[in-house]
Amino acid sequence: MRRRSPALLAVVVSRAPKAPWYIGEFEYVDDHRSGKIVVELNGRLNKCGVISPRFDVGVKEIEGWTARLLPSRQFGYIVLTTSAGIMDHEEARRKNVGGKVLGFFY
């Protein structure tokens, strides 16, 4: 069984399709433990959060999660891990795939 470190997950999430508008450059610092990431924000990130535990979300339930976590329907993104990879909620809805909620940002 492979364990994924939180730092590695942050790197993967930062490469999500919508993340470049929010996240500038980042640097991974190996501290011989779990690692750390130094992130440069573009100044447009108001809030971000992690959802723990990672709840299962079907395609039909994505709308409910966006209403619960985001301030409006067209403002912000929920990050999901799916069988097709890590993506935002809009791409998951377009591809008609569900998955687990990792977090959100706006």
ROFIDREN-873445 format. One line per 8 residues: number of its first residue (from 0); their letters; for each residue x, y, z of N, C-alpha, C, O, CB. Coordinates in steps of 0.2 Angstrom, whole numbers, padded with zeros to 4 digits. Glycine has a CB too. Layout:
! ROFIDREN-873445
NUM> A> X:Y:Z:X:Y:Z:X:Y:Z:X:Y:Z:X:Y:Z  ...
***
This chain:
! ROFIDREN-873445
0> MRRRSPAL> 0004:-0006:0000:0000:0000:0000:0004:0006:0000:0009:0007:0004:-0005:0000:0006  0003:0011:-0005:0007:0017:-0005:0003:0022:-0001:-0003:0023:-0001:0007:0019:-0012  0007:0026:0003:0005:0032:0007:0006:0038:0003:0012:0039:0001:0007:0032:0014  0001:0042:0002:0003:0049:-0001:0003:0054:0004:-0001:0055:0009:-0003:0050:-0006  0009:0058:0004:0010:0063:0009:0006:0069:0008:0004:0070:0002:0017:0065:0009  0004:0073:0013:0000:0079:0012:0003:0084:0007:0000:0087:0003:-0002:0082:0018  0010:0084:0007:0014:0089:0003:0013:0087:-0004:0012:0091:-0008:0021:0089:0005  0014:0080:-0006:0013:0078:-0012:0006:0079:-0015:0005:0081:-0021:0014:0070:-0013
8> LAVVVSRA> 0001:0078:-0011:-0006:0080:-0013:-0007:0087:-0014:-0011:0089:-0019:-0011:0077:-0007  -0004:0091:-0010:-0004:0099:-0012:-0001:0100:-0018:-0004:0105:-0022:-0001:0103:-0006  0004:0097:-0020:0007:0098:-0027:0003:0096:-0032:0002:0100:-0037:0014:0095:-0027  -0001:0091:-0032:-0005:0088:-0037:-0011:0093:-0037:-0013:0094:-0043:-0007:0081:-0035  -0014:0095:-0032:-0020:0099:-0032:-0018:0106:-0035:-0022:0109:-0038:-0023:0100:-0025  -0012:0108:-0033:-0010:0115:-0036:-0010:0115:-0044:-0010:0120:-0047:-0004:0117:-0033  -0009:0109:-0047:-0009:0108:-0054:-0016:0107:-0057:-0016:0105:-0063:-0004:0102:-0056  -0021:0107:-0053:-0028:0106:-0055:-0029:0112:-0060:-0026:0117:-0060:-0033:0107:-0050
16> PKAPWYIG> -0034:0111:-0065:-0035:0116:-0070:-0036:0123:-0068:-0034:0127:-0072:-0041:0113:-0074  -0040:0124:-0063:-0042:0131:-0061:-0037:0134:-0056:-0037:0140:-0055:-0048:0131:-0058  -0032:0130:-0053:-0028:0132:-0048:-0023:0138:-0051:-0021:0142:-0047:-0024:0127:-0046  -0020:0138:-0057:-0015:0143:-0059:-0018:0150:-0058:-0014:0155:-0057:-0014:0142:-0066  -0024:0151:-0058:-0027:0158:-0057:-0026:0160:-0049:-0026:0166:-0048:-0034:0158:-0059  -0026:0155:-0045:-0025:0156:-0038:-0018:0155:-0035:-0016:0159:-0030:-0030:0152:-0034  -0015:0151:-0038:-0008:0149:-0035:-0003:0151:-0040:-0003:0149:-0046:-0008:0141:-0033  0002:0154:-0038:0008:0156:-0042:0013:0150:-0042:0011:0145:-0043:0011:0163:-0039
24> EFEYVDDH> 0019:0152:-0040:0024:0147:-0040:0024:0144:-0033:0022:0146:-0028:0031:0150:-0041  0027:0137:-0033:0028:0134:-0026:0034:0130:-0026:0037:0128:-0031:0021:0129:-0025  0036:0129:-0020:0043:0125:-0019:0042:0120:-0014:0039:0121:-0009:0048:0130:-0017  0044:0114:-0016:0044:0108:-0011:0050:0108:-0007:0056:0108:-0010:0043:0102:-0015  0050:0108:0000:0055:0108:0004:0056:0102:0008:0051:0100:0011:0055:0114:0009  0061:0098:0007:0061:0091:0010:0065:0092:0017:0071:0094:0017:0066:0086:0005  0061:0091:0022:0063:0091:0029:0065:0084:0032:0065:0084:0038:0059:0095:0033  0065:0079:0028:0066:0072:0030:0061:0070:0034:0062:0065:0038:0073:0072:0033
32> RSGKIVVE> 0055:0073:0034:0049:0070:0037:0044:0070:0032:0044:0066:0027:0047:0075:0043  0038:0074:0033:0033:0073:0028:0034:0078:0022:0030:0078:0017:0026:0074:0031  0039:0083:0023:0040:0088:0018:0035:0094:0019:0030:0094:0023:0039:0085:0011  0038:0100:0016:0034:0106:0017:0034:0109:0010:0038:0108:0006:0037:0111:0022  0028:0113:0009:0028:0117:0003:0027:0124:0004:0023:0126:0008:0022:0114:-0001  0031:0128:0001:0030:0136:0001:0027:0138:-0005:0029:0137:-0011:0037:0139:0002  0021:0141:-0004:0016:0143:-0010:0016:0150:-0010:0015:0154:-0005:0009:0140:-0009  0016:0153:-0016:0015:0160:-0018:0008:0161:-0020:0006:0158:-0026:0021:0162:-0023
40> LNGRLNKC> 0004:0165:-0017:-0003:0166:-0019:-0003:0172:-0023:0001:0177:-0023:-0007:0167:-0013  -0008:0172:-0028:-0009:0177:-0033:-0013:0183:-0030:-0014:0188:-0033:-0012:0175:-0039  -0014:0183:-0023:-0018:0188:-0020:-0026:0188:-0021:-0029:0192:-0019:-0016:0195:-0023  -0028:0183:-0025:-0035:0182:-0026:-0038:0176:-0022:-0044:0175:-0023:-0036:0181:-0034  -0035:0173:-0018:-0037:0168:-0014:-0040:0170:-0007:-0037:0173:-0003:-0032:0162:-0012  -0047:0170:-0007:-0050:0172:-0001:-0051:0167:0005:-0050:0169:0011:-0057:0175:-0003  -0052:0161:0003:-0053:0156:0008:-0052:0149:0004:-0053:0148:-0001:-0060:0156:0011  -0049:0144:0008:-0048:0138:0006:-0048:0133:0012:-0047:0135:0018:-0041:0137:0002
48> GVISPRFD> -0050:0127:0011:-0051:0122:0016:-0051:0115:0014:-0051:0114:0008:-0058:0123:0019  -0050:0111:0018:-0049:0104:0017:-0055:0100:0020:-0057:0102:0026:-0042:0101:0020  -0058:0095:0017:-0063:0092:0019:-0061:0085:0022:-0058:0081:0018:-0069:0091:0014  -0062:0084:0028:-0060:0078:0032:-0065:0075:0036:-0067:0079:0041:-0053:0079:0035  -0067:0069:0035:-0065:0064:0031:-0067:0066:0024:-0072:0070:0023:-0068:0057:0033  -0064:0062:0019:-0066:0063:0012:-0072:0060:0010:-0073:0053:0010:-0060:0061:0008  -0078:0063:0010:-0084:0061:0008:-0085:0059:0001:-0082:0062:-0003:-0090:0066:0010  -0089:0053:0000:-0090:0051:-0007:-0096:0055:-0010:-0100:0057:-0006:-0093:0043:-0007
56> VGVKEIEG> -0095:0057:-0016:-0099:0062:-0019:-0101:0059:-0026:-0097:0058:-0030:-0097:0069:-0020  -0107:0058:-0027:-0110:0056:-0034:-0111:0062:-0038:-0111:0068:-0036:-0116:0052:-0033  -0111:0061:-0045:-0112:0067:-0049:-0118:0071:-0047:-0118:0077:-0048:-0113:0064:-0056  -0124:0067:-0045:-0130:0071:-0044:-0129:0075:-0037:-0133:0079:-0036:-0136:0066:-0043  -0124:0073:-0033:-0123:0077:-0026:-0119:0082:-0027:-0118:0086:-0022:-0121:0072:-0021  -0115:0083:-0032:-0110:0089:-0033:-0114:0096:-0032:-0111:0100:-0029:-0107:0089:-0040  -0119:0097:-0034:-0123:0103:-0034:-0124:0105:-0026:-0124:0111:-0024:-0130:0103:-0038  -0126:0100:-0022:-0127:0101:-0015:-0121:0103:-0012:-0121:0107:-0007:-0130:0095:-0012
64> WTARLLPS> -0115:0100:-0013:-0109:0102:-0010:-0107:0109:-0012:-0104:0112:-0008:-0104:0096:-0012  -0108:0111:-0018:-0106:0117:-0020:-0110:0123:-0017:-0108:0128:-0015:-0107:0118:-0028  -0117:0121:-0016:-0121:0126:-0012:-0119:0126:-0005:-0119:0131:-0001:-0128:0123:-0012  -0116:0121:-0002:-0114:0120:0005:-0107:0124:0006:-0106:0127:0011:-0114:0113:0007  -0103:0123:0002:-0096:0125:0003:-0094:0132:0000:-0090:0135:0002:-0091:0120:0000  -0097:0134:-0006:-0095:0140:-0010:-0100:0145:-0008:-0106:0144:-0007:-0095:0138:-0017  -0098:0152:-0009:-0102:0157:-0007:-0107:0158:-0013:-0113:0161:-0011:-0098:0163:-0007  -0106:0156:-0019:-0111:0157:-0024:-0109:0152:-0030:-0104:0148:-0029:-0111:0164:-0028
72> RQFGYIVL> -0114:0151:-0034:-0113:0145:-0039:-0108:0146:-0044:-0105:0141:-0046:-0120:0144:-0043  -0106:0152:-0046:-0101:0153:-0051:-0094:0156:-0048:-0091:0160:-0051:-0104:0158:-0056  -0093:0155:-0041:-0088:0158:-0038:-0084:0153:-0034:-0087:0151:-0029:-0090:0164:-0034  -0078:0151:-0036:-0075:0146:-0032:-0075:0139:-0035:-0079:0137:-0039:-0077:0146:-0025  -0071:0134:-0032:-0071:0127:-0034:-0070:0122:-0029:-0067:0124:-0024:-0065:0127:-0039  -0073:0117:-0030:-0072:0111:-0025:-0067:0106:-0029:-0068:0105:-0035:-0079:0108:-0024  -0062:0104:-0025:-0058:0099:-0028:-0060:0092:-0026:-0061:0090:-0021:-0050:0101:-0026  -0060:0088:-0032:-0062:0081:-0031:-0057:0076:-0033:-0053:0078:-0038:-0069:0079:-0034
80> TTSAGIMD> -0056:0070:-0030:-0052:0065:-0033:-0057:0060:-0036:-0061:0057:-0032:-0047:0062:-0027  -0056:0058:-0042:-0060:0054:-0045:-0056:0048:-0049:-0050:0048:-0048:-0064:0057:-0051  -0060:0043:-0052:-0056:0038:-0055:-0053:0041:-0061:-0048:0038:-0064:-0061:0033:-0057  -0054:0047:-0064:-0051:0050:-0069:-0046:0055:-0067:-0043:0059:-0071:-0057:0054:-0074  -0044:0055:-0061:-0039:0060:-0058:-0042:0065:-0054:-0048:0065:-0052:-0035:0063:-0064  -0038:0070:-0052:-0040:0075:-0047:-0042:0081:-0052:-0039:0083:-0057:-0034:0078:-0043  -0048:0084:-0050:-0051:0089:-0055:-0056:0093:-0050:-0058:0091:-0045:-0055:0086:-0061  -0058:0099:-0053:-0063:0103:-0050:-0070:0100:-0051:-0071:0096:-0055:-0062:0110:-0052
88> HEEARRKN> -0075:0103:-0048:-0082:0100:-0048:-0085:0102:-0055:-0089:0098:-0057:-0086:0104:-0043  -0083:0107:-0058:-0086:0108:-0065:-0083:0103:-0070:-0087:0100:-0074:-0084:0115:-0067  -0077:0101:-0070:-0074:0096:-0074:-0077:0089:-0073:-0079:0085:-0077:-0067:0096:-0074  -0078:0088:-0066:-0081:0081:-0064:-0088:0081:-0067:-0091:0076:-0069:-0081:0081:-0057  -0092:0086:-0067:-0099:0086:-0069:-0099:0086:-0077:-0103:0082:-0079:-0103:0093:-0067  -0094:0089:-0080:-0094:0088:-0088:-0092:0081:-0090:-0095:0078:-0094:-0089:0093:-0090  -0088:0078:-0086:-0086:0071:-0087:-0090:0066:-0084:-0090:0060:-0086:-0079:0070:-0085  -0095:0068:-0080:-0100:0064:-0077:-0097:0058:-0073:-0099:0052:-0073:-0104:0060:-0083
96> VGGKVLGF> -0092:0061:-0069:-0089:0056:-0064:-0090:0059:-0057:-0090:0065:-0056:-0082:0055:-0065  -0091:0055:-0052:-0091:0057:-0045:-0084:0055:-0042:-0080:0052:-0045:-0097:0053:-0041  -0083:0056:-0035:-0077:0054:-0032:-0078:0056:-0025:-0083:0056:-0021:-0071:0057:-0035  -0072:0058:-0022:-0072:0060:-0015:-0070:0068:-0015:-0065:0070:-0019:-0066:0056:-0011  -0072:0071:-0010:-0071:0078:-0009:-0064:0079:-0006:-0064:0077:0000:-0077:0082:-0006  -0060:0083:-0009:-0053:0084:-0005:-0053:0091:-0002:-0051:0091:0004:-0048:0084:-0010  -0056:0096:-0005:-0056:0103:-0002:-0060:0108:-0007:-0063:0106:-0012:-0049:0105:0000  -0059:0114:-0005:-0062:0119:-0009:-0057:0125:-0009:-0053:0126:-0004:-0069:0121:-0007
104> FY> -0058:0130:-0013:-0055:0137:-0013:-0059:0142:-0017:-0062:0140:-0022:-0048:0136:-0016  -0059:0148:-0015:-0062:0153:-0019:-0059:0160:-0017:-0061:0165:-0019:-0069:0154:-0017
***
